Amino acid sequence: MNNKVNTRWGIVAIIVLVVAMSRLIPHTLTSSLFNFSPLGGIALFSAAYFSKKYFAYLLPLVALWVSNLLINNLFYAQYFDGFSWFANPEVYFAFLLIVLMGSSLLKKITVPRLAIGAVSSSLIFFVVTNFYVWLNTILYPKNIGGLVTCYVAAIPFYWNTLASDLLYTGVLFGLFEFAKRQYPSFVLEKA
């Protein structure tokens, strides 16, 4: 049984890391796809399929960190002084919250729960990251009007986040359901 659990964990990890690398695609094509990312779906997928919760939190953070290393140092190097090892702590915090929410919501996996999870993860990301922008930049006054202005200005970016969370949640959970049907041993227990 241990070998089956290790195989399942390996398949889940491989699926997550391959999908995480698709995060690079929008940065190579067009700026109109900013915030189109698999990471919300990855956070939900990890929350649902890892019984060892440290893996559920660790895997999306590693996927985010590795893809950020590539994105920040290949596509946006001009915005950093030297090699960027770590940026945007608010994004990491948002994904920790998404895993936390997904761990509660996805104890039983159903299509409506997946849809609620995807929409909720987009909202969590939107609220956390734009609050951080408001709090830590000089772009907006530090009052309720400035906060509202910040959120309103970010709405166009929200749609890509929502679309990608819905798409990648469907792809990740769909791929894993397909794999479980092809290899029934995956059904045993969470990785």
C-alpha positions in Angstrom: 0.0 0.0 0.0 2.9 2.4 0.8 4.1 2.1 -2.8 0.6 3.0 -4.1 0.5 6.1 -1.9 3.9 7.1 -3.0 2.9 6.7 -6.7 -0.3 8.7 -6.1 1.8 11.5 -4.4 4.2 11.5 -7.2 1.5 11.8 -9.8 -0.2 14.6 -7.9 3.1 16.5 -7.6 4.0 16.0 -11.2 0.6 17.2 -12.4 0.9 20.3 -10.1 4.4 21.2 -11.2 3.7 20.8 -14.9 0.6 22.9 -14.7 2.5 25.5 -12.6 4.9 25.9 -15.5 2.0 26.9 -17.7 2.1 30.1 -15.7 4.9 31.2 -18.0 2.7 31.2 -21.1 0.9 34.5 -20.6 4.2 36.3 -20.0 5.6 35.1 -23.3 2.5 36.0 -25.3 0.7 39.1 -24.3 0.1 41.5 -21.4 -3.6 41.0 -21.8 -3.3 37.7 -19.9 -1.8 39.1 -16.7 -3.2 37.3 -13.7 -4.1 34.3 -15.8 -2.5 31.7 -13.6 -2.9 28.1 -12.6 -2.0 28.7 -9.0 -5.5 29.1 -7.6 -6.4 25.8 -9.0 -3.2 24.3 -7.7 -3.9 25.5 -4.2 -7.4 24.0 -4.3 -6.1 20.8 -5.8 -3.4 20.5 -3.2 -5.9 21.2 -0.4 -8.2 18.5 -1.6 -5.7 15.7 -2.3 -3.0 15.9 0.3 -3.9 14.4 3.7 -0.5 15.6 5.1 -1.4 19.3 5.2 2.1 20.5 5.1 2.3 19.1 1.5 -1.0 20.9 0.7 0.6 24.2 1.8 4.1 23.5 0.6 3.4 22.4 -3.0 1.6 25.5 -4.2 4.2 27.7 -2.5 7.0 25.8 -4.2 5.2 26.0 -7.5 4.7 29.8 -7.0 8.3 30.3 -5.9 9.9 28.3 -8.9 7.6 30.0 -11.4 8.3 33.4 -9.9 12.1 32.8 -10.2 11.6 32.3 -13.9 9.1 35.1 -14.5 10.9 37.7 -12.3 14.4 36.9 -13.7 13.5 36.2 -17.3 10.6 38.5 -18.2 10.8 41.3 -15.5 14.5 41.5 -14.6 14.6 45.2 -15.3 12.4 45.8 -12.3 14.8 44.2 -9.8 18.2 45.0 -8.6 20.0 41.8 -9.5 18.6 38.3 -9.3 15.2 38.2 -7.6 14.9 35.3 -5.1 11.7 36.3 -3.5 9.1 38.9 -4.3 5.5 39.7 -3.5 4.9 38.1 -0.1 1.2 39.0 -0.3 0.8 36.5 -3.1 2.2 33.7 -1.0 -0.1 34.8 1.9 -3.1 34.7 -0.5 -2.3 31.2 -1.6 -1.9 30.0 2.0 -5.5 31.4 2.6 -6.8 29.6 -0.5 -5.3 26.3 0.7 -6.9 26.9 4.1 -10.3 27.6 2.6 -10.0 24.6 0.2 -9.1 22.3 3.0 -12.4 23.0 4.6 -14.6 23.3 1.5 -13.2 20.3 -0.4 -13.4 17.6 2.2 -16.1 16.2 -0.2 -15.3 17.0 -3.8 -18.4 17.9 -5.9 -18.7 20.1 -9.0 -20.6 22.9 -7.0 -18.0 22.9 -4.3 -15.2 23.1 -6.9 -17.0 26.1 -8.6 -17.4 27.8 -5.2 -13.8 27.1 -4.4 -12.6 28.6 -7.7 -14.7 31.7 -7.3 -13.6 32.0 -3.6 -10.0 31.6 -4.5 -10.2 34.4 -7.0 -11.9 36.7 -4.5 -9.3 35.8 -1.8 -6.4 36.6 -4.2 -8.1 39.9 -5.3 -8.8 41.1 -1.8 -5.4 40.2 -0.3 -3.2 41.4 -3.1 -5.0 44.6 -3.8 -5.2 45.5 -0.1 -1.4 45.0 0.0 -1.0 47.3 -3.0 -3.2 50.0 -1.3 -1.2 49.6 2.0 2.3 49.5 0.5 2.3 51.9 -2.4 1.9 55.7 -2.8 -0.6 55.2 -5.6 -3.7 55.5 -3.4 -4.5 57.7 -0.4 -4.5 55.8 2.9 -8.2 56.1 3.6 -11.4 54.2 2.7 -11.7 56.2 -0.6 -8.2 55.2 -1.6 -8.9 51.6 -0.8 -12.1 51.6 -2.8 -10.3 53.3 -5.7 -7.5 50.6 -5.5 -10.1 47.8 -5.7 -12.0 49.4 -8.5 -8.8 49.9 -10.5 -8.0 46.2 -10.1 -11.3 44.9 -11.4 -10.0 44.4 -15.0 -7.3 42.1 -13.6 -9.9 40.1 -11.6 -11.5 38.6 -14.7 -8.4 36.8 -15.8 -7.9 35.5 -12.2 -11.5 34.2 -12.1 -11.3 32.6 -15.6 -8.0 30.9 -14.8 -9.1 29.6 -11.4 -12.2 28.1 -13.0 -10.2 26.7 -15.9 -7.3 25.2 -14.0 -9.5 23.9 -11.2 -11.5 22.0 -13.8 -8.4 20.8 -15.6 -6.5 19.7 -12.5 -9.5 17.9 -10.9 -10.6 16.5 -14.2 -7.1 15.1 -15.0 -6.9 13.5 -11.7 -10.4 11.9 -12.0 -9.3 10.6 -15.4 -6.1 9.2 -13.9 -8.1 7.6 -11.1 -10.3 5.8 -13.6 -7.3 4.6 -15.6 -5.4 3.6 -12.4 -8.0 2.6 -9.7 -5.2 2.3 -7.1 -5.3 6.1 -6.9 -8.6 5.8 -5.2 -7.2 4.4 -2.0 -6.6 7.5 0.1 -5.2 11.0 -0.1 -1.6 11.4 -0.8 
